[in-house]
């Protein structure tokens, strides 16, 4: 059994994961099965310090969680903290943003509040030299190890410091991702971010080029007047909003929605006015979440020659099908007032057993509806619970692939 004493300091324990002994443990846990954790931990503790075994098992667990954001290849080589995995940018989104920075001329960038270094890695891969700053010694140790593990150490310098005290004047770009989680979970007040959004905005204004990552639910009125706001979705899921400053905002549309993979970008620079409303046509368009967050539903309506089904609902309808990457299209077969008995009878008549339930402007929960209508049969359909001209309505149809 190893005679090296376990060290209680988290940074010291993490550094031991980087030794030959720690690497051997991580290699043994490459096919980690959570269901066998107790048996595996008991066996490994016969030959290794308990604290190191615990750290290795935690790391194996975090690597499995990180696959969804970083992919299996990178996640298997990287290191994480629990908060780092939770708050990390998805690799595809980070790569897109890094590409924008590089395309706008960023060569040396200060990454403030770098966490586990996911964004710094994407920037380095885009050819940008990065100073990655975080006030957490453990996060810095992890970020430094990640740059080493991925062969990017020459481009990434990690500095343990308070981001508010770092002089970024020598850099041509700044990126800041203030922490939006605290001891009680998600933080919704931008001034409660760490550091506060107001500080990040001022830091961004002092740089030739800057971007701030913020929660996608940020109100439009909270967007500074000199910023260009971008909402980004990946695979249909809204991941973040970014406030761009300096070279990225001058002359740019005030809002834009970017859809990944692609990227495909829709902005507010077009002539679209407020869309009209009207009856449900043959086709229904469900705009991507980033489009809705960016308040660009009118631009989608203009592209498909459509109208809203209700002035307060982000569903667009039209009488002809015009494919667009910014909205999913459905062919509507039935429009009827909200009535569960009628819906149940209609589904039975159509032999619908696989029912996708979507809602907007309705208080009914999808699982509650499925329990009550009990779909059964070989066919599939989609039902929309919504409002049409203010009236609770059900729309039945199917997606157009």
Secondary structure, 3 states (H helix, E strand, C coil): CCCCCCCCCHHHHHHHHCCHHHHHHHHHCCCCCHHHHHHHHHHHCCCCCHHHHHHHHHHHHHHHHHHHHHHHHHHCCCCCCHHHHHHCCCHHHHHHHHHHHHHCCCCEEEEECCCCCHHHHHHHHCCCEEEEEECCHHHHHHHHHHHHHCCCCCCEEEEECCHHHCCCCCCCEEEECCECEECCEECCCHHHCECCHHHHHHHHHCCCEEEEEECCCCCHHHCCCCCEEEEEEECCEEEEEEEEEECCCCCCCCEEEEEECCCEEEECCCCCCCCCECCCCCEEEEECHHHHHCCCHHHHHHHHCCEECCCCCCEEEECCCCCCCCEEEEEEEEEEECCHHHHHHHHHHHCEEEEEEEECCCCCCHHHHHHHHCCCCCEEEEEEEEEECCEEEEEEEEECC
